[in-house]
Amino acid sequence: MNKRIYIVRHCEAQGQSSESQLTEKGLIQANYLSRFFSNCEIDRIISSPFLRAIQSVEPISEETNIIIEIDERLSERTLSTTDLPDWLEKLKATFHDLELKFQGGESSKEAMNRIVAVVDEVFKSESENTIIVTHGNVMSLLLKNYDNSFDFDCWKSLSNPDVFVLNNLNNEVNMERLWQEELMEK
């Protein structure tokens, strides 16, 4: 049986806190995302508890009458609990050293393990077509798990929103990027 998991990065948000809402543009993107999935059969929607992630899939939930399940493991990764003026360089370093960890933060490996656990559980479930909505860094680490060449530059090239699909056919997982930003702007 072919199982699909659509990995969605949330739409444009007003900030980085867990309570940050979508911008006006982000709300428009969320509606476009719903149209994007309108021809897809969806069995299940799982989201990060962050407001911007939930708001990104609310139109899909309303259209399909599928309740959004919340999973803490889909939360964005905490790089550090202290202010890092050079956070971008530090983040880049964590793509090369998956065990690297900063004060109060989570290593790439730890973040990768928690999102991979969610995906593994979904692949083992009865659901055939699931949407998982999360955040850029943790999404990148998930994709890196399936394709080690997915690196810092790939993370930088992600858009808000973004959509990849993981296909699991006979326990072999392959991934493909589905989202094309230009389509939304037409």
C-alpha positions as CSV (number, residue, x, y, z in Angstrom):
1,M,0.0,0.0,0.0
2,N,1.3,3.4,-0.9
3,K,1.1,5.9,2.0
4,R,1.6,9.6,1.6
5,I,2.5,12.2,4.1
6,Y,2.4,15.8,3.0
7,I,4.9,17.8,5.0
8,V,3.8,21.5,5.1
9,R,5.7,24.4,6.4
10,H,3.4,27.0,7.9
11,C,2.4,30.2,6.0
12,E,3.9,33.6,6.5
13,A,3.7,34.6,10.2
14,Q,4.0,37.8,12.3
15,G,6.8,36.4,14.4
16,Q,8.6,33.5,15.9
17,S,6.8,33.0,19.2
18,S,4.4,30.1,19.6
19,E,1.5,32.5,19.7
20,S,2.5,34.4,16.6
21,Q,-0.4,34.6,14.1
22,L,-0.3,34.5,10.4
23,T,0.1,37.8,8.6
24,E,-2.7,39.0,6.2
25,K,-0.6,37.5,3.4
26,G,-0.3,34.3,5.4
27,L,-4.1,34.0,5.8
28,I,-4.4,34.4,2.0
29,Q,-1.7,31.7,1.6
30,A,-3.6,29.4,4.0
31,N,-6.7,29.6,1.7
32,Y,-4.5,29.0,-1.3
33,L,-3.0,26.0,0.5
34,S,-6.6,24.6,0.9
35,R,-7.2,25.0,-2.8
36,F,-3.8,23.3,-3.5
37,F,-5.0,20.2,-1.5
38,S,-8.6,20.3,-2.9
39,N,-7.9,17.5,-5.3
40,C,-6.0,15.3,-2.8
41,E,-7.7,12.7,-0.7
42,I,-6.8,13.6,2.9
43,D,-7.5,11.2,5.9
44,R,-5.7,13.1,8.7
45,I,-4.2,16.5,9.6
46,I,-1.6,16.8,12.4
47,S,-0.1,20.1,13.4
48,S,2.5,21.7,15.6
49,P,0.8,23.4,18.6
50,F,2.1,26.8,17.4
51,L,-0.7,29.1,16.3
52,R,0.8,29.9,12.9
53,A,0.9,26.2,12.0
54,I,-2.7,25.6,13.1
55,Q,-3.9,28.7,11.2
56,S,-2.1,27.4,8.1
57,V,-4.3,24.3,7.9
58,E,-7.6,25.6,9.4
59,P,-9.1,26.2,5.9
60,I,-8.2,22.6,4.9
61,S,-9.7,21.3,8.1
62,E,-12.9,23.3,7.5
63,E,-13.1,22.1,3.8
64,T,-12.6,18.4,4.6
65,N,-14.2,18.3,8.1
66,I,-11.1,16.7,9.4
67,I,-10.2,17.7,13.0
68,I,-6.7,19.0,13.4
69,E,-4.7,16.8,15.8
70,I,-2.0,18.6,17.8
71,D,1.4,17.0,18.4
72,E,4.0,18.8,20.5
73,R,6.8,16.9,18.7
74,L,6.1,19.0,15.6
75,S,7.0,22.3,17.4
76,E,9.9,24.3,16.0
77,R,13.3,23.5,17.3
78,T,14.8,25.7,20.0
79,L,18.3,26.4,18.9
80,S,19.2,28.1,22.2
81,T,17.4,29.7,25.1
82,T,20.0,32.5,25.1
83,D,20.2,35.3,22.5
84,L,22.6,34.3,19.8
85,P,23.6,37.3,17.7
86,D,25.2,35.0,15.2
87,W,22.3,32.5,15.2
88,L,22.4,31.9,11.5
89,E,26.0,30.8,11.6
90,K,25.2,28.6,14.6
91,L,22.2,27.1,12.8
92,K,24.4,26.4,9.8
93,A,26.9,24.6,12.0
94,T,24.2,22.3,13.3
95,F,23.5,21.0,9.8
96,H,27.1,19.8,9.7
97,D,27.3,18.5,13.3
98,L,24.0,17.0,14.2
99,E,25.0,16.5,17.8
100,L,26.0,20.2,18.3
101,K,23.9,21.8,21.0
102,F,23.7,25.3,22.4
103,Q,22.6,26.5,25.9
104,G,19.1,25.4,26.6
105,G,18.7,24.2,23.0
106,E,18.1,21.0,21.1
107,S,20.6,19.3,18.8
108,S,19.7,18.7,15.2
109,K,19.7,15.0,16.0
110,E,17.2,15.4,18.9
111,A,14.8,17.5,16.8
112,M,15.2,15.1,13.9
113,N,14.4,12.1,16.1
114,R,11.2,13.6,17.4
115,I,9.7,14.5,14.0
116,V,10.8,11.2,12.4
117,A,9.0,9.5,15.3
118,V,5.8,11.2,14.3
119,V,6.2,10.3,10.6
120,D,7.0,6.7,11.5
121,E,3.9,6.5,13.6
122,V,1.8,7.9,10.8
123,F,3.3,5.5,8.2
124,K,2.4,2.6,10.6
125,S,-1.2,3.9,11.1
126,E,-4.3,3.2,9.0
127,S,-4.1,6.6,7.4
128,E,-3.1,6.6,3.7
129,N,-2.9,10.4,3.1
130,T,-1.9,12.7,6.0
131,I,-0.9,16.3,6.2
132,I,1.7,17.3,8.8
133,V,2.2,21.0,9.4
134,T,5.3,22.1,11.1
135,H,8.2,24.7,10.9
136,G,11.2,25.3,8.6
137,N,14.1,24.0,10.7
138,V,12.4,20.8,12.0
139,M,11.0,20.2,8.6
140,S,14.5,20.5,7.1
141,L,15.8,18.0,9.6
142,L,13.0,15.5,8.7
143,L,13.9,15.9,5.0
144,K,17.6,15.5,5.8
145,N,16.7,12.2,7.5
146,Y,15.5,10.9,4.1
147,D,18.0,12.7,1.9
148,N,21.3,13.5,3.6
149,S,22.1,16.1,0.9
150,F,19.3,18.3,2.3
151,D,21.5,21.0,4.0
152,F,21.5,24.5,5.3
153,D,21.1,26.0,1.8
154,C,18.1,23.8,1.2
155,W,16.6,25.1,4.5
156,K,17.3,28.7,3.3
157,S,15.5,28.0,0.0
158,L,12.3,26.9,1.7
159,S,9.3,29.2,1.3
160,N,6.3,30.0,3.6
161,P,4.3,27.9,3.0
162,D,6.1,25.0,1.4
163,V,5.0,21.4,0.7
164,F,6.9,18.2,0.3
165,V,5.4,14.7,0.0
166,L,6.9,11.6,1.5
167,N,5.7,8.5,-0.3
168,N,6.1,5.1,1.5
169,L,5.8,2.2,-0.9
170,N,6.9,-1.2,0.4
171,N,8.8,0.5,3.3
172,E,10.8,2.6,0.9
173,V,10.4,6.3,1.5
174,N,11.0,8.9,-1.2
175,M,10.4,12.6,-1.1
176,E,9.4,15.3,-3.6
177,R,8.8,19.0,-3.4
178,L,5.3,19.9,-4.6
179,W,5.1,23.6,-3.8
180,Q,6.0,26.2,-6.4
181,E,5.7,29.7,-5.0
182,E,5.2,31.2,-8.5
183,L,1.8,29.3,-8.8
184,M,0.4,31.2,-5.9
185,E,1.3,34.5,-7.3
186,K,-0.7,34.0,-10.5
